[in-house]
């Protein structure tokens, strides 16, 4: 009986050691994430200052109105998706909800 109790005692301390190790590794990870976040903020500030410098470098007369030149431009018209109309078009006049039309793509040929 004593050996069983000793075994349980050692298992308990083993589990505690594993949990302690996991806690320390999570603390190290959290610290490294905080450092990376601070570094990313510094890099973002330097990037913003470079963009501001680029904006000032060109004359306003040639480039438009300052930061508007650096603003994102609207994308061209999206490509015509052949299946897009299936979601947005009105249903065909002959079809009803009780008897849905048969999709020709699902028609099986043997």
C-alpha positions in Angstrom: 0.0 0.0 0.0 2.9 2.3 0.8 4.4 1.8 -2.7 1.1 2.8 -4.3 0.8 5.9 -2.2 4.4 6.8 -3.1 3.6 6.2 -6.8 0.6 8.6 -6.6 2.7 11.2 -4.7 5.4 11.1 -7.4 2.9 11.3 -10.2 1.4 14.4 -8.5 4.7 16.1 -8.4 5.4 15.1 -12.0 2.2 16.8 -13.0 3.1 19.9 -11.0 6.5 20.0 -12.7 4.8 19.8 -16.2 2.3 22.6 -15.3 5.1 24.8 -13.9 7.1 24.3 -17.1 4.1 25.1 -19.3 3.5 28.3 -17.2 7.1 29.4 -17.7 7.0 28.8 -21.4 3.7 30.7 -21.7 5.2 33.6 -19.8 8.2 33.6 -22.2 5.9 33.5 -25.2 3.8 36.4 -23.8 7.0 38.5 -23.2 8.2 37.9 -26.7 4.8 38.8 -28.1 4.9 42.1 -26.2 8.4 42.8 -27.5 7.3 42.0 -31.1 4.2 44.2 -30.7 6.3 47.1 -29.5 8.8 46.6 -32.4 5.9 46.5 -34.9 4.5 49.8 -33.6 8.0 51.4 -34.1 8.2 50.0 -37.6 4.7 51.2 -38.4 5.5 54.7 -37.2 8.7 54.7 -39.3 6.6 53.5 -42.3 4.0 56.2 -41.8 6.8 58.9 -41.6 8.3 57.6 -44.8 4.9 57.8 -46.5 4.5 61.3 -45.2 7.9 62.2 -46.6 7.0 60.7 -50.0 3.8 62.7 -50.0 5.7 66.0 -49.3 8.4 65.2 -51.9 6.2 65.7 -54.9 4.5 69.0 -55.6 0.8 69.2 -54.9 0.1 70.7 -58.4 1.4 67.6 -60.2 0.2 64.9 -57.8 -3.2 65.9 -56.7 -4.3 66.7 -53.2 -1.6 65.4 -50.9 -2.6 62.2 -49.1 -5.5 61.6 -51.5 -2.8 60.4 -53.9 -1.7 57.7 -51.5 -5.3 56.6 -50.7 -6.4 53.3 -52.0 -8.0 53.4 -55.5 -11.2 51.7 -56.3 -10.8 48.3 -57.9 -11.9 47.8 -61.5 -15.2 46.1 -62.2 -15.1 42.5 -60.9 -15.0 39.7 -63.5 -18.3 38.3 -64.6 -18.9 35.2 -62.6 -21.2 32.8 -64.5 -22.7 31.4 -61.3 -23.2 34.7 -59.6 -26.7 35.1 -61.0 -27.9 32.0 -59.3 -27.9 33.8 -56.0 -29.3 37.1 -56.9 -31.6 36.7 -59.9 -35.4 36.3 -59.5 -36.6 32.7 -59.9 -37.9 31.7 -63.3 -41.6 32.3 -63.9 -42.4 28.6 -64.4 -40.7 27.4 -61.2 -42.4 27.2 -57.8 -41.1 26.4 -54.4 -43.2 23.2 -54.2 -41.8 21.8 -57.4 -38.2 23.0 -57.8 -36.6 22.7 -61.2 -34.2 20.0 -62.0 -30.6 21.1 -62.3 -29.2 19.8 -65.6 -25.8 19.4 -63.9 -27.2 16.8 -61.6 -28.8 14.8 -64.4 -27.2 11.3 -64.5 -26.5 9.7 -67.8 -25.7 5.9 -67.9 
